[in-house]
Amino acid sequence: MKKRPIICFILAAVFFCTVLSGCANEAGKSYKEGIRLYGEGKYQEALKNLQLSVSQGNDDPVVYADMALCYEMLEDSKHAAEMISKARVLSPSDKRILRREGICLYLTGDYPNAILVLRNSFPEEKDKKEDKKDEPEDVLILEARGFIASALMKTGAYEEAVQELNILISANDHATAHLVLAGECYLRLHQFSAADQYFDLVGGQADKKPSHYLYIYNACVDAGSYSSAVRYFEEGLSLTGEGGTFEMTRGEYYARAGRLSEAEISLSGESSVGAKLAEASLYTRNGKYQEAEAIYTDLLKRGEETAEVYSAYMILKIVSGQDNEARELLKRVQSFGDREVLRSALWNEIILLEKECDYEQAYEKLLAYRGDFGTTEATERELLFLARVLK
């Protein structure tokens, strides 16, 4: 199942768009450091700095809402709700707090209420006259609209989502990502020519990346628009290797698109960590478990002890029938705390439980998965299967 990085397109701006007030004091420094760490995905460390900022005298109620977002990313909805509640008690009419509450609702998969709260976070006319000390009203509105568009897509309201995305595109707010998402909405509506109009505009964006085209390719394949899929895949492939140090190599690009024969040829000459992970994954899919094992062992010896490496290694152990080793790797993966990594870890834990015939526990985990990350067609099929088994 391909990844849908909608959250990645939007969340990157949540904190970085905040203009911090004159914070030369220690509380301000701790708050700024917390925001920086959040942007890097280090939610536990970010939370500690935000808490420190409060203890140092930061009396802005929005800091509690910021802590709520950290808790939500750490899968602690109980404490997230407590922080939002505290922030609203301290400042009931603060639109910044409402926006963060809406984001928390979005992250829990409560898309209808997220849309409602985020729409209510738009500044009113009287608020626009006030000089916000750290967040201009246009930033509040644009960030809220980004999440609203994503939530609308999650609920299948693609026409409404396009309306929100067009507002963002007109404001040039992360226009490339929003062009891609607007095109996907039209694919879902089976309006393929309209989708192509948006996708073609991506080529004129200065920040276009191979990953944008890979996303378009997968969306076109899902919609059955195969001729467009091939065209956009080739456009993305022409960009591969031209971006920054975090861009995909040619072999990775083939592998992530499922073009296995091309991937195998290209990956043989590539040495980056990403390429090695793609190569190991390729070996796993082809049943070449010893070759995949050798790659993971080498990466760990080289000090590449990352969530991505452990997560991929765990999948190898699962499919090769080494369940005990898979569980040990699962613990390592869970220790990182990244939301997307935890999502993968939870899904693989469900697979392990099913293999062990612990259907009751697998069913409970699936319910947790659906509650935390939303419902997918695959998850629904698994739920139906397990429900029958449990009967």
C-alpha positions as CSV (number, residue, x, y, z in Angstrom):
1,M,0.0,0.0,0.0
2,K,1.5,3.3,-1.1
3,K,2.1,6.0,1.4
4,R,-0.1,9.1,1.3
5,P,2.1,11.8,2.6
6,I,-0.6,14.4,2.8
7,I,0.3,15.1,6.4
8,C,3.9,15.6,5.4
9,F,3.0,18.2,2.8
10,I,1.1,20.3,5.4
11,L,2.6,19.7,8.9
12,A,6.1,21.0,7.9
13,A,4.7,24.6,8.2
14,V,2.7,24.2,11.4
15,F,5.4,25.6,13.7
16,F,7.9,27.1,11.3
17,C,5.4,29.7,10.1
18,T,5.1,31.0,13.7
19,V,6.8,34.4,14.1
20,L,8.1,34.3,17.6
21,S,7.7,37.4,19.7
22,G,10.7,39.2,21.2
23,C,12.0,36.3,23.3
24,A,15.5,37.2,24.4
25,N,14.8,35.6,27.8
26,E,15.2,32.0,28.8
27,A,11.6,31.2,28.4
28,G,11.6,32.4,24.9
29,K,14.7,30.5,24.0
30,S,13.3,27.3,25.4
31,Y,10.1,27.8,23.4
32,K,12.0,28.4,20.2
33,E,14.0,25.3,20.8
34,G,10.9,23.3,21.4
35,I,9.5,24.5,18.1
36,R,12.7,23.6,16.3
37,L,12.7,20.1,17.7
38,Y,9.1,19.6,16.8
39,G,9.9,20.5,13.2
40,E,12.6,17.8,13.3
41,G,10.2,15.2,14.5
42,K,11.7,15.0,18.0
43,Y,8.5,15.3,19.8
44,Q,9.6,14.2,23.3
45,E,12.5,16.6,23.3
46,A,10.2,19.4,22.0
47,L,7.7,18.7,24.8
48,K,10.4,19.0,27.5
49,N,11.5,22.4,26.1
50,L,8.0,23.7,26.0
51,Q,7.4,22.5,29.6
52,L,10.7,24.2,30.6
53,S,9.5,27.4,28.9
54,V,6.3,27.4,31.0
55,S,8.4,26.8,34.2
56,Q,10.6,29.8,33.2
57,G,7.6,32.2,33.0
58,N,6.1,31.8,29.5
59,D,2.5,32.8,30.2
60,D,1.1,32.5,26.7
61,P,-1.7,30.0,26.8
62,V,-0.9,28.8,23.2
63,V,2.2,27.1,24.6
64,Y,-0.2,24.5,26.2
65,A,-1.8,23.9,22.8
66,D,1.7,23.4,21.3
67,M,2.3,20.8,24.0
68,A,-1.0,19.2,23.0
69,L,0.3,18.7,19.5
70,C,3.5,17.1,20.8
71,Y,1.5,14.7,23.0
72,E,-0.7,13.9,20.0
73,M,2.3,13.1,17.9
74,L,3.5,10.9,20.7
75,E,0.2,9.0,20.6
76,D,-0.9,10.4,24.0
77,S,-4.3,11.7,23.3
78,K,-5.3,11.9,27.0
79,H,-2.6,14.4,27.8
80,A,-3.2,16.2,24.5
81,A,-6.8,16.8,25.4
82,E,-5.8,18.0,28.9
83,M,-3.4,20.6,27.4
84,I,-6.0,21.8,24.9
85,S,-8.5,22.1,27.7
86,K,-6.1,24.1,29.8
87,A,-5.2,26.4,26.9
88,R,-8.9,27.1,26.2
89,V,-9.7,27.8,29.9
90,L,-6.9,30.4,29.9
91,S,-7.9,32.0,26.6
92,P,-11.3,30.9,25.4
93,S,-11.4,33.1,22.3
94,D,-7.8,32.6,21.1
95,K,-8.0,31.4,17.4
96,R,-4.5,30.1,17.6
97,I,-5.5,27.6,20.2
98,L,-8.6,26.6,18.2
99,R,-6.3,25.9,15.2
100,R,-4.1,23.6,17.2
101,E,-7.1,21.9,18.6
102,G,-8.3,21.3,15.1
103,I,-4.9,19.8,14.1
104,C,-5.1,17.5,17.1
105,L,-8.6,16.3,16.0
106,Y,-7.2,15.8,12.5
107,L,-4.3,13.6,13.8
108,T,-6.8,11.4,15.7
109,G,-8.8,10.8,12.6
110,D,-11.8,12.8,13.7
111,Y,-12.0,14.6,10.4
112,P,-15.6,16.1,10.6
113,N,-14.9,17.8,13.9
114,A,-11.4,18.8,12.7
115,I,-13.0,20.6,9.8
116,L,-15.6,22.3,12.1
117,V,-13.0,23.5,14.6
118,L,-10.5,24.6,12.0
119,R,-13.1,26.7,10.2
120,N,-14.0,28.3,13.5
121,S,-10.3,29.2,13.9
122,F,-10.5,31.8,11.1
123,P,-10.0,35.2,12.6
124,E,-13.1,37.4,12.8
125,E,-13.2,40.9,11.5
126,K,-12.5,42.4,14.9
127,D,-9.5,40.1,15.3
128,K,-8.0,41.2,12.0
129,K,-7.6,44.7,13.4
130,E,-5.5,43.5,16.3
131,D,-1.8,43.2,16.0
132,K,-1.1,39.5,16.7
133,K,2.2,39.3,18.6
134,D,3.3,36.1,17.1
135,E,1.1,34.9,14.2
136,P,-0.4,37.1,11.5
137,E,-4.1,36.2,10.7
138,D,-3.3,35.2,7.1
139,V,-0.9,32.6,8.4
140,L,-3.6,31.3,10.7
141,I,-6.1,31.0,7.9
142,L,-3.7,29.4,5.4
143,E,-2.5,26.7,7.8
144,A,-6.1,25.9,8.8
145,R,-7.2,25.7,5.2
146,G,-4.4,23.2,4.5
147,F,-5.7,20.8,7.2
148,I,-9.3,21.4,6.1
149,A,-8.4,20.4,2.5
150,S,-6.6,17.3,3.8
151,A,-9.5,16.4,6.1
152,L,-12.0,16.9,3.2
153,M,-10.0,14.5,1.0
154,K,-10.0,12.0,3.8
155,T,-13.8,12.1,4.0
156,G,-14.2,11.9,0.2
157,A,-15.4,15.5,-0.2
158,Y,-13.0,16.1,-3.2
159,E,-14.9,19.0,-4.8
160,E,-14.8,20.9,-1.5
161,A,-11.2,20.0,-1.0
162,V,-10.3,21.5,-4.4
163,Q,-11.9,24.7,-3.4
164,E,-9.7,25.0,-0.4
165,L,-6.6,23.9,-2.3
166,N,-7.2,26.5,-5.0
167,I,-7.3,29.2,-2.3
168,L,-3.9,28.0,-1.1
169,I,-2.5,27.8,-4.6
170,S,-3.6,31.3,-5.3
171,A,-1.8,32.4,-2.1
172,N,1.2,30.4,-3.3
173,D,1.3,28.6,0.0
174,H,3.3,25.4,-0.7
175,A,1.9,25.5,-4.2
176,T,3.6,22.5,-5.6
177,A,2.2,20.1,-3.0
178,H,-1.2,21.6,-3.3
179,L,-1.2,21.3,-7.1
180,V,-0.5,17.6,-6.7
181,L,-3.3,17.2,-4.2
182,A,-5.8,19.2,-6.3
183,G,-4.9,16.9,-9.2
184,E,-5.5,13.9,-7.1
185,C,-8.9,15.2,-6.2
186,Y,-9.9,15.4,-9.8
187,L,-8.6,11.9,-10.4
188,R,-10.9,10.7,-7.6
189,L,-13.7,12.5,-9.4
190,H,-12.7,10.8,-12.7
191,Q,-12.1,14.2,-14.3
192,F,-8.8,13.2,-15.8
193,S,-8.2,16.2,-18.1
194,A,-8.7,18.5,-15.1
195,A,-6.2,16.4,-13.1
196,D,-3.7,16.7,-15.9
197,Q,-4.0,20.5,-15.9
198,Y,-2.9,20.6,-12.3
199,F,-0.2,18.0,-12.7
200,D,1.3,19.7,-15.7
201,L,1.7,22.9,-13.6
202,V,4.1,21.1,-11.3
203,G,6.7,21.2,-14.0
204,G,6.9,24.9,-13.8
205,Q,7.5,25.0,-10.0
206,A,11.0,25.7,-8.8
207,D,10.7,23.3,-5.9
208,K,9.4,20.3,-7.9
209,K,11.0,17.0,-6.8
210,P,11.0,13.4,-8.0
211,S,8.9,12.5,-4.9
212,H,6.1,14.8,-6.3
213,Y,6.0,12.9,-9.5
214,L,6.2,9.5,-7.8
215,Y,3.1,10.5,-5.8
216,I,1.3,11.6,-9.0
217,Y,2.4,8.3,-10.7
218,N,0.8,6.2,-7.9
219,A,-2.3,8.3,-7.9
220,C,-2.7,7.9,-11.6
221,V,-2.2,4.1,-11.4
222,D,-4.8,3.9,-8.7
223,A,-7.3,5.8,-10.8
224,G,-6.5,3.7,-13.9
225,S,-5.0,6.6,-15.8
226,Y,-2.1,4.6,-17.0
227,S,-0.9,6.7,-20.0
228,S,-0.6,9.7,-17.7
229,A,1.1,7.6,-15.0
230,V,3.8,6.6,-17.4
231,R,4.3,10.2,-18.6
232,Y,4.6,11.6,-15.1
233,F,6.9,8.8,-14.0
234,E,9.3,9.6,-16.8
235,E,9.2,13.3,-15.8
236,G,10.1,12.5,-12.2
237,L,12.8,10.1,-13.3
238,S,14.5,12.9,-15.3
239,L,14.8,14.8,-12.0
240,T,16.2,12.0,-9.9
241,G,19.6,12.8,-8.5
242,E,19.4,16.5,-9.1
243,G,18.0,17.5,-5.8
244,G,19.5,17.8,-2.3
245,T,21.1,15.1,-0.3
246,F,17.7,13.7,0.8
247,E,16.4,13.1,-2.8
248,M,16.0,9.6,-4.1
249,T,18.4,7.8,-6.3
250,R,17.3,6.3,-9.6
251,G,17.1,2.8,-8.1
252,E,15.1,4.0,-5.1
253,Y,12.7,5.8,-7.5
254,Y,12.1,2.6,-9.5
255,A,11.8,0.5,-6.3
256,R,9.2,2.8,-4.6
257,A,7.1,2.7,-7.8
258,G,7.2,-1.1,-7.9
259,R,9.2,-1.2,-11.1
260,L,11.3,-4.2,-9.7
261,S,13.3,-5.2,-12.7
262,E,14.5,-1.7,-13.4
263,A,15.1,-1.2,-9.7
264,E,17.3,-4.3,-9.4
265,I,19.5,-3.1,-12.3
266,S,19.9,0.5,-10.9
267,L,20.4,-0.4,-7.3
268,S,23.3,-2.7,-7.9
269,G,25.5,0.4,-8.5
270,E,24.2,2.6,-5.7
271,S,25.6,2.9,-2.3
272,S,23.5,5.4,-0.3
273,V,21.5,4.3,2.8
274,G,18.2,4.8,1.0
275,A,19.4,2.8,-2.0
276,K,20.6,0.0,0.3
277,L,17.2,-0.1,2.0
278,A,15.4,-0.2,-1.3
279,E,17.7,-3.0,-2.4
280,A,17.1,-5.0,0.8
281,S,13.4,-4.5,0.4
282,L,13.7,-5.8,-3.2
283,Y,15.5,-8.9,-2.0
284,T,12.8,-9.4,0.7
285,R,10.0,-9.3,-1.9
286,N,11.9,-11.7,-4.1
287,G,12.5,-14.2,-1.3
288,K,16.2,-13.6,-1.2
289,Y,16.3,-13.3,2.6
290,Q,20.1,-14.0,3.1
291,E,21.0,-11.1,0.7
292,A,18.6,-8.8,2.5
293,E,19.9,-9.9,5.9
294,A,23.5,-9.1,4.8
295,I,22.5,-5.5,3.9
296,Y,20.7,-4.8,7.2
297,T,23.6,-6.3,9.2
298,D,26.1,-4.1,7.3
299,L,24.0,-0.9,7.8
300,L,23.8,-1.5,11.5
301,K,27.5,-2.2,11.8
302,R,28.1,1.2,10.0
303,G,26.0,2.9,12.7
304,E,22.9,3.4,10.7
305,E,20.6,2.7,13.7
306,T,17.6,4.5,12.5
307,A,13.8,3.8,12.8
308,E,13.7,3.2,9.0
309,V,16.4,0.6,9.1
310,Y,14.9,-1.2,12.1
311,S,11.4,-1.1,10.6
312,A,12.5,-2.5,7.2
313,Y,14.6,-5.2,9.0
314,M,11.6,-6.2,11.1
315,I,9.6,-6.8,7.9
316,L,12.3,-9.1,6.7
317,K,12.1,-11.1,9.9
318,I,8.3,-11.3,9.7
319,V,8.1,-12.6,6.1
320,S,11.0,-15.0,6.7
321,G,9.2,-16.5,9.7
322,Q,11.6,-15.3,12.4
323,D,8.9,-14.0,14.7
324,N,11.0,-13.7,17.9
325,E,13.6,-11.6,16.2
326,A,10.8,-9.5,14.6
327,R,9.4,-8.8,18.1
328,E,12.8,-7.6,19.3
329,L,13.1,-5.3,16.4
330,L,9.6,-4.1,17.0
331,K,10.7,-2.8,20.4
332,R,13.5,-0.9,18.8
333,V,11.2,0.7,16.3
334,Q,8.7,1.7,19.0
335,S,11.4,3.4,20.9
336,F,11.8,6.1,18.3
337,G,8.3,7.6,18.8
338,D,7.8,8.9,15.3
339,R,4.2,8.8,14.3
340,E,4.6,7.3,10.8
341,V,7.1,4.8,12.1
342,L,4.7,3.8,14.9
343,R,2.0,3.4,12.3
344,S,4.1,0.9,10.4
345,A,5.2,-0.8,13.6
346,L,1.5,-1.2,14.8
347,W,0.5,-2.7,11.4
348,N,3.4,-5.2,11.5
349,E,2.5,-6.1,15.1
350,I,-0.9,-7.0,13.9
351,I,0.6,-9.2,11.2
352,L,2.7,-11.0,13.9
353,L,-0.3,-11.5,16.2
354,E,-2.3,-13.0,13.3
355,K,0.6,-15.3,12.4
356,E,0.6,-16.4,16.1
357,C,-3.2,-17.1,15.8
358,D,-3.8,-14.5,18.6
359,Y,-6.8,-13.2,16.7
360,E,-8.4,-11.5,19.7
361,Q,-5.4,-9.3,20.4
362,A,-4.9,-8.7,16.6
363,Y,-8.5,-7.5,16.4
364,E,-8.0,-5.1,19.3
365,K,-4.8,-3.7,17.7
366,L,-6.7,-3.3,14.4
367,L,-9.3,-1.2,16.2
368,A,-6.6,0.9,17.7
369,Y,-5.0,1.3,14.3
370,R,-8.2,2.4,12.7
371,G,-8.8,4.9,15.6
372,D,-5.4,6.4,15.5
373,F,-4.7,6.5,11.8
374,G,-8.0,6.3,10.0
375,T,-9.7,3.6,8.0
376,T,-8.3,2.1,4.8
377,E,-9.8,-0.5,2.5
378,A,-7.2,-3.0,3.5
379,T,-7.9,-2.4,7.2
380,E,-11.6,-2.9,6.7
381,R,-11.0,-6.3,5.0
382,E,-8.8,-7.4,7.8
383,L,-11.4,-6.3,10.4
384,L,-14.1,-8.2,8.6
385,F,-11.9,-11.3,8.4
386,L,-10.9,-11.2,12.1
387,A,-14.5,-10.5,13.2
388,R,-15.6,-13.7,11.5
389,V,-12.7,-15.6,13.1
390,L,-13.6,-14.3,16.6
391,K,-17.2,-15.3,16.2
